[in-house]
Amino acid sequence: MLLASGCRNLPPPEPVKPVVKPAPLRLLRPLDGRVGQVLTVNPRLRFVVLDYSLTSLPVLGDELDLWRGPSIVGRLKVSGPILNTTAVADIVSGEPQVADLARPVLEKAAEAALAPRAEGDVRPGATTTASPTGP
């Protein structure tokens, strides 16, 4: 009886507040076309090595905008070699840094989507013109 009466004098337990965990931060590269990331920079010889492990590789001669955050900071031109998931590009303008992103030039990317790449390679919606024959 003494034990039962002693519990009555204790204050009621405090309600447990749920712990709110923040949502995990996801760091993913977008898979929108050919997006490469700068792995190394050689400022003396003016070239960069780009990583394309998550996207398709560019073609020799492609011009790329160099992005740092939300702004364009330079321009690159793919000069090769292109091996496995890496490509080498010459620095046309700007000062690239490791982890910058290289994306196709916006104006040229739109033109390339409409124009066929090679003879016989016609994309849906692309128009071709016949070459003039005769005198």
MARBA-3410 file (N, C-alpha, C, O; in Angstrom, 1 decimal):
135
0.8,-1.2,0.0,0.0,0.0,0.0,0.9,1.3,0.0,0.5,2.2,-0.7 ~ 1.9,1.2,0.7,2.8,2.4,0.8,3.4,2.6,-0.6,3.6,3.8,-1.0 ~ 3.7,1.6,-1.3,4.3,1.8,-2.6,3.3,2.4,-3.6,3.7,3.2,-4.5 ~ 2.1,2.0,-3.6,1.1,2.4,-4.5,0.8,3.9,-4.2,0.5,4.7,-5.2 ~ 0.8,4.3,-3.0,0.5,5.7,-2.7,1.6,6.7,-3.1,1.4,7.8,-3.3
2.9,6.2,-3.1,4.0,7.0,-3.4,4.0,7.4,-4.9,4.6,8.4,-5.2 ~ 3.5,6.6,-5.8,3.5,6.8,-7.2,2.5,7.9,-7.6,2.6,8.6,-8.6 ~ 1.5,8.1,-6.7,0.5,9.1,-7.0,1.1,10.6,-6.9,0.5,11.5,-7.5 ~ 2.1,10.8,-6.1,2.7,12.1,-5.9,3.6,12.5,-7.1,4.1,13.7,-7.1 ~ 4.0,11.6,-8.0,4.9,11.9,-9.1,4.2,12.8,-10.1,3.0,12.6,-10.4
4.9,13.7,-10.8,4.2,14.5,-11.8,4.0,13.6,-13.0,4.6,12.6,-13.3 ~ 3.0,14.0,-13.8,2.7,13.2,-15.0,3.8,13.3,-16.0,4.6,14.3,-16.1 ~ 4.1,12.2,-16.8,5.2,12.2,-17.7,5.0,13.2,-18.8,3.8,13.5,-19.2 ~ 6.1,13.8,-19.3,6.0,14.8,-20.4,5.8,14.1,-21.7,6.4,13.1,-21.9 ~ 5.0,14.7,-22.6,4.8,14.0,-23.9,6.2,14.1,-24.7,6.9,15.1,-24.6
6.4,13.0,-25.4,7.6,13.0,-26.2,7.4,13.7,-27.5,6.4,13.4,-28.2 ~ 8.3,14.7,-27.8,8.1,15.4,-29.1,8.8,14.6,-30.2,10.0,14.2,-30.0 ~ 8.2,14.5,-31.3,8.8,13.8,-32.4,10.0,14.6,-33.0,9.9,15.8,-33.1 ~ 11.1,13.9,-33.3,12.3,14.5,-33.9,12.1,14.6,-35.4,11.9,13.6,-36.1 ~ 12.2,15.8,-35.9,12.0,16.0,-37.4,13.4,15.9,-38.0,14.3,16.7,-37.7
13.6,14.9,-38.9,14.9,14.8,-39.6,14.8,15.6,-40.9,13.8,15.5,-41.6 ~ 15.8,16.3,-41.3,15.8,17.0,-42.5,15.9,16.1,-43.7,16.5,15.0,-43.5 ~ 15.3,16.4,-44.8,15.4,15.6,-46.0,16.8,15.4,-46.4,17.6,16.4,-46.4 ~ 17.3,14.3,-46.9,18.6,14.1,-47.3,18.9,14.9,-48.6,18.1,15.1,-49.5 ~ 20.1,15.5,-48.7,20.5,16.3,-49.8,21.0,15.4,-50.9,21.9,14.6,-50.7
20.4,15.5,-52.1,20.8,14.6,-53.2,21.7,15.4,-54.1,21.4,16.4,-54.6 ~ 22.9,14.9,-54.3,23.9,15.5,-55.2,24.0,14.6,-56.5,24.7,13.6,-56.5 ~ 23.2,14.9,-57.5,23.2,14.2,-58.7,23.5,15.1,-59.9,23.1,16.3,-59.9 ~ 24.2,14.6,-60.9,24.4,15.3,-62.1,23.2,15.0,-63.0,22.7,13.9,-63.1 ~ 22.7,16.1,-63.7,21.5,15.8,-64.6,21.9,15.0,-65.7,23.1,15.0,-66.2
21.0,14.2,-66.2,21.3,13.3,-67.4,20.6,13.9,-68.6,20.0,13.2,-69.4 ~ 20.8,15.2,-68.8,20.2,15.9,-70.0,21.2,16.1,-71.1,21.8,17.1,-71.2 ~ 21.3,15.1,-71.9,22.2,15.2,-73.0,23.7,14.9,-72.6,23.9,14.1,-71.7 ~ 24.6,15.6,-73.3,26.0,15.4,-73.0,26.5,16.5,-72.0,26.8,17.6,-72.4 ~ 26.6,16.1,-70.8,27.1,17.0,-69.7,28.3,16.3,-69.2,28.3,15.2,-68.6
29.5,17.0,-69.3,30.7,16.5,-68.8,31.2,17.4,-67.6,30.8,18.5,-67.4 ~ 32.0,16.7,-66.8,32.6,17.5,-65.6,34.1,17.5,-65.8,34.7,16.6,-66.2 ~ 34.7,18.7,-65.5,36.1,18.9,-65.6,36.8,18.1,-64.5,36.6,18.3,-63.3 ~ 37.7,17.2,-65.0,38.5,16.4,-64.1,39.9,17.0,-63.8,40.3,17.1,-62.6 ~ 40.5,17.5,-64.8,41.8,18.1,-64.7,41.9,19.3,-65.6,41.3,19.3,-66.7
42.8,20.3,-65.3,43.0,21.5,-66.1,44.5,21.6,-66.3,45.2,21.5,-65.3 ~ 44.9,21.9,-67.5,46.3,22.2,-67.8,46.3,23.6,-68.4,46.2,23.8,-69.6 ~ 46.5,24.6,-67.5,46.4,26.0,-68.0,47.6,26.4,-69.0,47.4,27.2,-69.8 ~ 48.8,25.7,-68.8,49.9,26.1,-69.6,49.7,25.6,-71.1,50.0,26.3,-72.0 ~ 49.2,24.4,-71.2,48.9,23.9,-72.6,47.5,24.1,-73.0,47.1,23.8,-74.2
46.6,24.8,-72.2,45.3,25.2,-72.5,44.4,24.1,-72.9,43.8,24.1,-74.0 ~ 44.3,23.0,-72.1,43.3,21.9,-72.3,42.8,21.4,-71.0,43.4,21.6,-69.9 ~ 41.6,20.7,-71.1,41.0,20.1,-69.9,40.7,18.7,-70.3,40.5,18.3,-71.4 ~ 40.5,17.8,-69.2,40.0,16.5,-69.4,38.6,16.5,-68.8,38.5,16.9,-67.6 ~ 37.7,16.0,-69.5,36.3,16.0,-69.1,35.8,14.5,-68.8,36.2,13.6,-69.6
35.0,14.4,-67.8,34.4,13.1,-67.5,33.0,13.0,-67.9,32.2,13.9,-67.6 ~ 32.7,11.9,-68.7,31.3,11.7,-69.2,30.8,10.3,-68.8,30.2,9.6,-69.5 ~ 31.1,10.0,-67.5,30.7,8.6,-67.0,29.2,8.4,-66.9,28.7,7.3,-67.0 ~ 28.4,9.5,-66.8,26.9,9.4,-66.6,26.2,9.8,-67.9,25.0,9.6,-67.9 ~ 26.8,10.3,-68.9,26.1,10.7,-70.1,26.9,10.3,-71.3,28.0,9.6,-71.2
26.4,10.6,-72.5,27.0,10.2,-73.7,28.2,11.1,-74.1,28.1,12.3,-73.7 ~ 29.2,10.6,-74.8,30.4,11.4,-75.1,30.1,12.4,-76.2,29.2,12.1,-77.1 ~ 30.8,13.5,-76.2,30.7,14.5,-77.3,31.4,13.9,-78.6,32.1,12.9,-78.5 ~ 31.3,14.6,-79.7,31.9,14.3,-80.9,33.1,15.3,-81.1,33.0,16.4,-80.7 ~ 34.2,14.8,-81.8,35.3,15.7,-82.1,34.8,17.0,-82.8,34.0,16.9,-83.7
35.3,18.1,-82.3,34.9,19.4,-82.9,33.7,20.1,-82.2,33.4,21.2,-82.5 ~ 33.0,19.4,-81.4,31.9,20.0,-80.6,32.4,21.2,-79.8,33.5,21.1,-79.2 ~ 31.6,22.3,-79.8,31.9,23.4,-78.9,31.0,23.3,-77.7,29.9,22.9,-77.7 ~ 31.6,23.5,-76.5,31.0,23.3,-75.2,31.0,24.6,-74.4,32.1,25.3,-74.4 ~ 29.9,25.0,-73.8,29.9,26.1,-72.8,30.4,25.5,-71.5,30.1,24.4,-71.1
31.2,26.3,-70.8,31.8,25.9,-69.5,30.9,26.6,-68.4,30.8,27.8,-68.3 ~ 30.3,25.8,-67.5,29.3,26.3,-66.5,29.9,26.2,-65.1,30.5,25.1,-64.8 ~ 29.9,27.2,-64.4,30.2,27.2,-62.9,29.0,27.7,-62.2,28.7,29.0,-62.2 ~ 28.3,26.8,-61.6,27.0,27.3,-60.9,26.0,27.6,-62.0,25.8,26.9,-63.0 ~ 25.3,28.8,-61.9,24.3,29.1,-62.8,24.8,30.0,-64.0,24.0,30.4,-64.8
26.1,30.2,-64.1,26.6,31.1,-65.2,27.7,30.4,-66.0,28.4,29.5,-65.6 ~ 27.7,30.9,-67.3,28.7,30.5,-68.2,30.0,31.2,-68.0,30.0,32.4,-67.9 ~ 31.1,30.5,-67.8,32.4,31.1,-67.5,33.5,30.9,-68.6,34.6,31.4,-68.4 ~ 33.1,30.2,-69.6,34.1,30.0,-70.7,33.6,29.1,-71.8,32.4,28.7,-71.8 ~ 34.5,28.8,-72.7,34.1,27.9,-73.9,35.2,26.9,-74.2,36.4,27.3,-74.0
34.8,25.7,-74.6,35.8,24.6,-74.9,35.5,24.1,-76.2,34.3,24.2,-76.8 ~ 36.5,23.4,-76.8,36.3,22.8,-78.1,36.9,21.4,-78.0,38.1,21.2,-77.7 ~ 36.1,20.3,-78.3,36.6,19.0,-78.1,37.6,18.7,-79.2,37.3,18.8,-80.4 ~ 38.8,18.3,-78.8,39.9,18.0,-79.7,40.4,16.6,-79.7,41.1,16.2,-80.6 ~ 40.0,15.8,-78.7,40.4,14.4,-78.6,41.7,14.3,-77.9,42.4,15.3,-77.7
42.1,13.2,-77.5,41.4,11.9,-77.7,40.2,11.7,-76.8,40.0,12.3,-75.8 ~ 39.3,10.8,-77.3,38.1,10.4,-76.6,38.3,9.0,-76.2,38.2,8.1,-77.1 ~ 38.4,8.7,-75.0,38.7,7.3,-74.5,37.7,6.9,-73.4,37.5,7.7,-72.4 ~ 37.1,5.7,-73.5,36.2,5.2,-72.5,35.2,6.3,-72.1,34.2,6.5,-72.8 ~ 35.3,6.9,-70.9,34.3,7.9,-70.5,34.9,9.3,-70.4,34.3,10.2,-69.7
36.1,9.5,-71.0,36.7,10.8,-70.9,37.0,11.4,-72.3,37.1,10.7,-73.2 ~ 37.0,12.7,-72.3,37.3,13.4,-73.6,38.2,14.6,-73.2,38.1,15.2,-72.1 ~ 39.1,15.0,-74.2,40.0,16.1,-74.0,39.5,17.3,-74.8,39.1,17.1,-76.0 ~ 39.4,18.5,-74.3,39.0,19.6,-75.0,39.9,20.8,-74.8,40.5,21.0,-73.7 ~ 40.1,21.6,-75.9,40.9,22.8,-75.8,40.2,23.9,-75.2,38.9,24.0,-75.3
40.9,24.8,-74.4,40.2,25.9,-73.8,40.2,27.1,-74.8,41.3,27.5,-75.3 ~ 39.0,27.5,-75.2,38.9,28.6,-76.2,38.8,29.9,-75.4,39.5,30.9,-75.9 ~ 38.1,29.9,-74.4,38.0,31.2,-73.5,37.7,30.8,-72.1,37.2,29.7,-71.8 ~ 38.0,31.7,-71.2,37.7,31.5,-69.8,38.8,30.7,-69.0,39.9,30.4,-69.6 ~ 38.6,30.6,-67.7,39.6,29.9,-66.9,38.9,28.7,-66.2,38.3,28.9,-65.1
38.9,27.5,-66.7,38.2,26.4,-66.1,38.8,26.0,-64.8,39.9,26.2,-64.5 ~ 37.9,25.4,-64.0,38.3,24.9,-62.7,37.8,23.5,-62.6,36.8,23.1,-63.2 ~ 38.4,22.6,-61.7,38.0,21.3,-61.5,36.5,21.3,-61.0,36.2,22.2,-60.2 ~ 35.7,20.5,-61.5,34.3,20.3,-61.1,33.4,21.3,-61.9,32.1,21.2,-61.7 ~ 33.9,22.1,-62.8,33.0,22.9,-63.7,32.3,21.9,-64.6,32.8,20.8,-64.9
31.1,22.3,-65.2,30.4,21.5,-66.1,30.5,22.0,-67.5,30.6,23.2,-67.7 ~ 30.6,21.0,-68.4,30.7,21.4,-69.9,29.5,20.9,-70.5,29.1,19.7,-70.5 ~ 28.7,21.8,-71.2,27.5,21.5,-71.9,27.6,22.0,-73.3,28.3,22.9,-73.6 ~ 26.9,21.3,-74.2,26.9,21.8,-75.6,26.4,23.3,-75.7,25.5,23.7,-74.9 ~ 27.0,24.0,-76.6,26.6,25.4,-76.8,25.1,25.4,-77.2,24.6,24.6,-78.0
24.3,26.3,-76.5,22.9,26.3,-76.6,22.4,26.5,-78.1,21.5,25.7,-78.5 ~ 22.9,27.4,-78.8,22.5,27.7,-80.1,22.8,26.5,-81.0,22.0,26.1,-81.9 ~ 24.0,26.0,-80.9,24.4,24.9,-81.8,23.7,23.6,-81.4,23.5,22.8,-82.3 ~ 23.4,23.4,-80.2,22.7,22.2,-79.8,21.3,22.2,-80.4,20.8,21.1,-80.8 ~ 20.7,23.3,-80.5,19.3,23.4,-81.1,19.4,23.1,-82.6,18.6,22.4,-83.2
20.5,23.7,-83.3,20.7,23.4,-84.7,21.0,22.0,-85.0,20.5,21.4,-85.9 ~ 21.8,21.4,-84.1,22.2,20.0,-84.3,21.1,19.0,-84.1,21.0,18.0,-84.8 ~ 20.1,19.4,-83.3,19.0,18.5,-83.1,18.1,18.5,-84.3,17.4,17.5,-84.6 ~ 18.1,19.5,-85.1,17.3,19.6,-86.3,18.0,19.1,-87.6,17.4,18.6,-88.5 ~ 19.3,19.2,-87.6,20.1,18.9,-88.8,20.6,17.4,-88.8,20.9,17.0,-87.7
20.6,16.7,-89.9,21.2,15.4,-89.9,22.7,15.4,-89.7,23.4,16.4,-90.2 ~ 23.3,14.4,-89.0,24.7,14.4,-88.7,25.6,14.0,-89.9,26.6,14.6,-90.2 ~ 25.1,13.0,-90.6,25.9,12.5,-91.8,25.0,12.1,-92.9,23.7,12.0,-92.7 ~ 25.5,11.9,-94.1,24.7,11.5,-95.2,24.0,10.2,-94.9,24.7,9.2,-94.4 ~ 22.7,10.1,-95.1,22.0,8.9,-94.8,21.5,8.8,-93.4,20.6,8.0,-93.1
21.9,9.7,-92.5,21.4,9.8,-91.1,20.4,10.9,-91.0,20.8,12.0,-90.7 ~ 19.2,10.6,-91.2,18.1,11.6,-91.1,17.3,11.4,-89.9,16.8,10.3,-89.7 ~ 17.2,12.4,-89.1,16.4,12.4,-87.9,15.0,12.7,-88.2,14.7,13.4,-89.1 ~ 14.1,12.2,-87.4,12.7,12.5,-87.6,12.5,14.1,-87.5,13.0,14.7,-86.6 ~ 11.8,14.6,-88.5,11.5,16.0,-88.5,12.6,16.9,-89.1,12.3,18.1,-89.3
13.7,16.3,-89.5,14.8,17.0,-90.2,14.5,17.1,-91.7,13.9,16.1,-92.3 ~ 14.8,18.2,-92.3,14.6,18.4,-93.7,15.9,18.3,-94.4,16.9,18.8,-93.9 ~ 15.9,17.7,-95.6,17.1,17.6,-96.4,16.9,18.2,-97.7,15.7,18.2,-98.2 ~ 17.9,18.7,-98.3,17.8,19.3,-99.7,18.6,18.5,-100.6,19.7,18.1,-100.3 ~ 18.0,18.2,-101.8,18.7,17.5,-102.8,19.8,18.3,-103.4,19.6,19.5,-103.7
20.9,17.7,-103.7,22.0,18.5,-104.4,21.6,18.7,-105.8,21.1,17.8,-106.5 ~ 21.9,19.9,-106.4,21.6,20.2,-107.8,22.4,19.3,-108.7,23.6,19.1,-108.5 ~ 21.7,18.8,-109.7,22.4,18.0,-110.7,22.1,18.5,-112.1,21.1,19.2,-112.3 ~ 23.1,18.3,-113.0,22.9,18.8,-114.3,23.6,20.1,-114.6,24.2,20.6,-113.6 ~ 23.6,20.6,-115.8,24.4,21.8,-116.1,23.7,23.0,-115.6,24.2,24.1,-115.9
END
